[in-house]
């Protein structure tokens, strides 16, 4: 009923000269998803209210989904991710994915590895980012997390780890060539406390076409890693990393960003209610035509009252 109601609204409210273009935030959900814990959704609106605005040139309608907690969030995101993987395998007999690993991705990856009817041997996985100089045995190593949380649980045979112990320039060129050799079906992302995607800290490079970059990590990013208990203090956090570039991420056919927890709330507000800017790196996702952002009530807490009110009005119908 909710899905049908919001889709009827969308069909009736086509953009025209009088009401302009749609607002950039949208959510649709089924009654089953609502019962499972969806708090609110917002549909594409034909005119902005206070706290909302028109799409800027080049922006697309980003789907925001807000859930009661990160466990339910992770399950819903995993279902969408699994469908995308199955669809790619059916169409091309393989799926190429990009995977993020961090504390915020735990519930999502756990749910994804339990999804049924995925031929994981036909999945090729690429690594989003890794610290330079950090051994794989370190608890904070992202390639260690990728192995433990996804690859070993699913039996993926074709995967590309970013060797932080190796020569960074060689790793960037080798893995970049492999990544750019064919289209990527779906990318799984997080958003950092400073708004970064991968390790593209502000001000992020929105222009380079290189698949991977060697980047310097800002203090906010490094402090986040301490806060997540991967390192005892900031002096132990590497100052450089290998990161997938912003433009390479945007080349993915579909993007799912999993962003729970109150510590991400300010970044969520800046990236989805502010301007598209290198100072809010995840804001660039608003230029991608097929992106879904998964939030919980804590990470969505600072979104404008207008947006949350619009979302609540749909959820209640």
C-alpha positions as CSV (number, residue, x, y, z in Angstrom):
1,X,0.0,0.0,0.0
2,X,2.8,2.5,0.9
3,X,4.8,1.6,-2.2
4,X,1.6,1.9,-4.4
5,X,0.6,5.2,-2.7
6,X,4.0,6.8,-3.2
7,X,4.3,5.5,-6.8
8,X,0.9,7.1,-7.5
9,X,2.1,10.4,-6.2
10,X,5.2,10.1,-8.4
11,X,3.1,9.4,-11.5
12,X,0.8,12.4,-10.8
13,X,3.5,14.8,-10.0
14,X,5.6,15.1,-13.2
15,X,7.9,18.1,-13.3
16,X,6.8,20.9,-15.5
17,X,7.5,24.6,-16.0
18,X,5.4,25.6,-13.0
19,X,6.7,23.2,-10.4
20,X,10.3,22.7,-11.6
21,X,12.3,19.6,-10.9
22,X,12.2,17.1,-8.1
23,X,13.9,17.3,-4.8
24,X,17.0,15.1,-4.7
25,X,16.0,12.9,-1.8
26,X,13.7,9.9,-2.2
27,X,12.7,6.7,-0.4
28,X,10.2,4.0,-1.3
29,X,9.6,1.0,1.0
30,X,7.2,-1.9,1.2
31,X,4.8,-2.7,4.1
32,X,7.0,-5.7,5.0
33,X,10.0,-3.4,5.3
34,X,8.0,-1.0,7.4
35,X,7.1,-3.8,9.8
36,X,10.8,-4.8,9.9
37,X,11.8,-1.4,11.2
38,X,11.8,1.3,8.6
39,X,11.1,4.5,10.5
40,X,10.4,6.9,7.7
41,X,10.8,7.5,4.0
42,X,10.6,10.5,1.8
43,X,9.3,10.6,-1.7
44,X,10.5,12.8,-4.5
45,X,8.7,16.1,-4.0
46,X,7.5,18.5,-6.8
47,X,8.4,21.6,-4.9
48,X,10.8,22.4,-2.1
49,X,9.6,23.3,1.4
50,X,11.7,24.9,4.1
51,X,15.0,23.2,4.4
52,X,14.7,21.6,0.9
53,X,15.7,22.8,-2.5
54,X,15.6,21.9,-6.2
55,X,18.1,19.6,-7.8
56,X,21.2,21.4,-9.0
57,X,22.4,20.8,-12.6
58,X,24.0,17.4,-12.7
59,X,22.4,16.0,-9.6
60,X,20.2,12.9,-9.5
61,X,17.5,11.6,-7.1
62,X,19.4,9.9,-4.4
63,X,17.4,7.3,-2.4
64,X,17.6,7.7,1.3
65,X,16.4,4.8,3.5
66,X,16.2,5.3,7.3
67,X,15.9,2.4,9.7
68,X,15.3,1.9,13.4
69,X,18.7,0.2,14.0
70,X,21.8,-0.9,12.1
71,X,21.0,-4.6,12.2
72,X,17.8,-4.1,10.3
73,X,19.5,-1.5,8.1
74,X,22.3,-4.1,7.3
75,X,19.8,-6.7,6.4
76,X,17.9,-4.5,4.0
77,X,21.1,-3.2,2.4
78,X,22.3,-6.8,2.0
79,X,19.1,-7.8,0.2
80,X,19.5,-5.0,-2.3
81,X,23.1,-5.8,-2.8
82,X,22.4,-9.5,-3.3
83,X,19.8,-8.7,-5.9
84,X,22.3,-6.6,-7.8
85,X,24.9,-9.4,-7.7
86,X,22.4,-12.0,-8.9
87,X,21.2,-9.7,-11.7
88,X,24.8,-9.1,-12.9
89,X,25.6,-12.8,-12.8
90,X,22.4,-13.7,-14.7
91,X,23.1,-11.0,-17.4
92,X,26.9,-11.5,-17.8
93,X,27.8,-14.6,-15.9
94,X,29.9,-12.6,-13.5
95,X,29.6,-9.7,-11.0
96,X,32.3,-7.2,-10.3
97,X,31.9,-5.6,-6.9
98,X,33.7,-3.0,-4.7
99,X,33.7,-3.7,-1.0
100,X,34.2,-1.3,1.9
101,X,35.4,-2.6,5.3
102,X,35.1,-0.7,8.6
103,X,33.3,-0.9,11.8
104,X,30.1,0.6,10.2
105,X,30.0,-2.2,7.6
106,X,30.0,-5.2,10.0
107,X,26.2,-5.8,10.1
108,X,25.8,-5.3,6.4
109,X,28.6,-7.7,5.4
110,X,27.4,-10.3,7.9
111,X,24.0,-10.2,6.4
112,X,25.4,-10.2,2.8
113,X,27.4,-13.3,3.3
114,X,24.2,-15.1,4.4
115,X,22.1,-14.2,1.4
116,X,20.9,-17.2,-0.6
117,X,21.4,-18.2,-4.2
118,X,24.5,-16.2,-4.9
119,X,27.2,-17.9,-7.0
120,X,30.1,-16.4,-5.2
121,X,32.6,-18.1,-7.5
122,X,31.4,-15.8,-10.2
123,X,32.0,-12.7,-8.1
124,X,35.2,-10.6,-8.6
125,X,35.9,-8.3,-5.6
126,X,37.9,-5.1,-5.5
127,X,39.3,-3.4,-2.4
128,X,38.2,0.2,-1.7
129,X,41.2,1.4,0.3
130,X,44.1,0.4,2.6
131,X,46.7,2.0,4.8
132,X,50.3,2.3,3.5
133,X,52.8,0.5,5.7
134,X,50.3,-1.4,7.8
135,X,50.8,-5.2,7.9
136,X,47.9,-7.5,7.1
137,X,48.1,-9.0,10.6
138,X,47.2,-5.6,12.2
139,X,43.6,-5.6,13.4
140,X,43.0,-2.3,11.6
141,X,44.1,-3.7,8.2
142,X,41.2,-3.3,5.8
143,X,42.5,-6.2,3.6
144,X,42.4,-8.4,6.7
145,X,38.8,-7.3,7.4
146,X,37.9,-7.9,3.7
147,X,39.3,-11.4,3.9
148,X,37.7,-12.3,7.3
149,X,34.3,-10.6,6.8
150,X,33.6,-11.3,3.1
151,X,36.0,-13.4,1.1
152,X,36.6,-16.3,3.4
153,X,32.9,-16.5,4.4
154,X,31.7,-16.6,0.8
155,X,34.4,-18.5,-1.0
156,X,35.1,-15.7,-3.5
157,X,38.1,-16.9,-5.6
158,X,38.9,-13.8,-7.6
159,X,39.7,-10.8,-5.5
160,X,42.1,-7.9,-5.5
161,X,43.7,-6.8,-2.2
162,X,45.6,-3.6,-1.9
163,X,49.0,-4.6,-0.5
164,X,49.8,-1.8,2.0
165,X,53.2,-3.5,2.7
166,X,54.2,-3.4,-1.0
167,X,55.5,-0.6,-3.2
168,X,52.5,1.7,-3.2
169,X,53.1,3.0,-6.7
170,X,53.3,-0.5,-8.1
171,X,50.1,-1.6,-6.3
172,X,48.2,1.5,-7.6
173,X,49.2,0.8,-11.2
174,X,48.6,-3.0,-11.0
175,X,45.3,-3.0,-9.2
176,X,44.1,0.1,-11.1
177,X,44.6,-1.6,-14.4
178,X,42.6,-4.6,-13.2
179,X,39.8,-2.5,-11.9
180,X,39.5,-0.4,-15.0
181,X,39.5,-3.4,-17.4
182,X,35.8,-3.8,-17.2
183,X,32.7,-2.1,-15.7
184,X,31.9,-2.5,-12.0
185,X,28.3,-3.7,-11.2
186,X,28.0,-2.4,-7.7
187,X,30.0,-0.6,-5.1
188,X,29.5,-0.8,-1.3
189,X,30.6,2.3,0.6
190,X,30.6,3.9,4.0
191,X,30.8,7.6,4.7
192,X,33.4,8.8,7.2
193,X,32.9,11.2,10.0
194,X,34.6,13.9,7.9
195,X,32.4,13.0,4.9
196,X,35.0,11.0,3.1
197,X,34.2,8.1,0.7
198,X,37.1,5.6,0.6
199,X,40.0,7.6,1.9
200,X,39.2,10.7,-0.2
201,X,39.3,13.2,2.7
202,X,38.3,16.8,2.3
203,X,39.1,18.6,0.1
204,X,38.6,15.5,-2.1
205,X,39.9,15.3,-5.7
206,X,36.7,15.1,-7.8
207,X,38.4,15.2,-11.1
208,X,41.2,12.7,-11.4
209,X,40.4,9.7,-13.6
210,X,43.1,7.4,-12.1
211,X,41.5,4.4,-10.5
212,X,43.6,4.4,-7.4
213,X,45.5,7.2,-5.6
214,X,48.1,7.6,-2.9
215,X,46.5,10.0,-0.4
216,X,47.4,11.9,2.8
217,X,45.0,11.2,5.6
218,X,43.7,14.2,7.6
219,X,43.6,14.4,11.3
220,X,39.8,13.9,11.6
221,X,40.1,10.7,9.6
222,X,43.0,9.4,11.7
223,X,41.1,10.2,14.9
224,X,38.1,8.3,13.7
225,X,40.3,5.2,13.4
226,X,41.4,5.6,17.0
227,X,37.7,6.1,18.0
228,X,36.9,2.8,16.4
229,X,39.6,1.1,18.6
230,X,41.8,0.0,15.7
231,X,44.7,2.0,17.1
232,X,45.7,3.0,20.7
233,X,46.4,6.6,19.7
234,X,46.7,8.8,16.7
235,X,50.5,8.4,16.5
236,X,49.9,4.8,15.5
237,X,47.6,5.6,12.6
238,X,49.4,5.7,9.2
239,X,49.5,9.1,7.6
240,X,49.1,7.8,4.0
241,X,46.8,5.3,2.3
242,X,45.9,3.9,-1.1
243,X,42.4,4.9,-2.0
244,X,40.0,4.3,-4.9
245,X,39.4,7.7,-6.6
246,X,36.1,9.5,-6.5
247,X,35.6,9.2,-10.3
248,X,36.3,5.5,-10.2
249,X,33.7,5.0,-7.6
250,X,31.2,6.9,-9.6
251,X,31.8,4.7,-12.6
252,X,30.0,1.8,-10.8
253,X,26.6,0.9,-12.2
254,X,25.0,1.0,-8.7
255,X,26.2,2.4,-5.4
256,X,25.0,1.4,-1.9
257,X,26.3,3.4,1.0
258,X,25.8,2.0,4.5
259,X,26.0,4.8,7.1
260,X,24.8,4.0,10.7
261,X,25.7,5.6,14.0
262,X,25.3,9.1,15.5
263,X,29.0,10.0,14.9
264,X,28.1,10.1,11.2
265,X,25.1,12.5,11.6
266,X,27.0,15.7,10.9
267,X,28.6,14.3,7.8
268,X,25.2,13.0,6.5
269,X,23.7,16.4,7.0
270,X,26.5,18.2,5.2
271,X,26.7,15.7,2.3
272,X,23.0,15.5,1.6
273,X,21.7,18.9,2.6
274,X,24.6,21.1,1.7
275,X,26.3,21.9,-1.6
276,X,28.1,19.3,-3.7
277,X,31.6,20.2,-2.7
278,X,35.1,18.6,-2.3
279,X,34.8,19.7,1.4
280,X,31.9,17.2,1.8
281,X,33.2,14.4,-0.4
282,X,30.2,12.1,-0.1
283,X,28.1,14.9,-1.6
284,X,29.4,13.8,-5.0
285,X,27.1,10.8,-4.7
286,X,24.2,13.1,-5.6
287,X,25.6,13.2,-9.2
288,X,25.3,9.4,-9.6
289,X,22.1,8.1,-11.2
290,X,21.7,4.9,-9.1
291,X,22.7,5.5,-5.5
292,X,21.0,4.3,-2.3
293,X,22.0,5.7,1.1
294,X,21.1,3.5,4.2
295,X,20.9,5.4,7.5
296,X,19.7,4.5,11.0
297,X,17.8,6.9,13.2
298,X,21.0,8.1,14.8
299,X,22.9,8.9,11.6
300,X,19.8,10.7,10.2
301,X,19.2,12.7,13.4
302,X,20.5,16.0,12.1
303,X,18.6,16.0,8.8
304,X,16.3,19.0,8.4
305,X,12.9,18.9,10.2
306,X,11.3,19.4,6.8
307,X,12.9,16.3,5.4
308,X,12.2,14.2,8.4
309,X,8.6,15.5,8.6
310,X,8.0,14.7,4.9
311,X,9.5,11.2,5.5
312,X,7.3,10.6,8.5
313,X,4.1,11.7,6.6
314,X,4.7,9.0,4.0
315,X,5.6,6.3,6.6
316,X,2.4,6.9,8.4
317,X,0.1,6.4,5.4
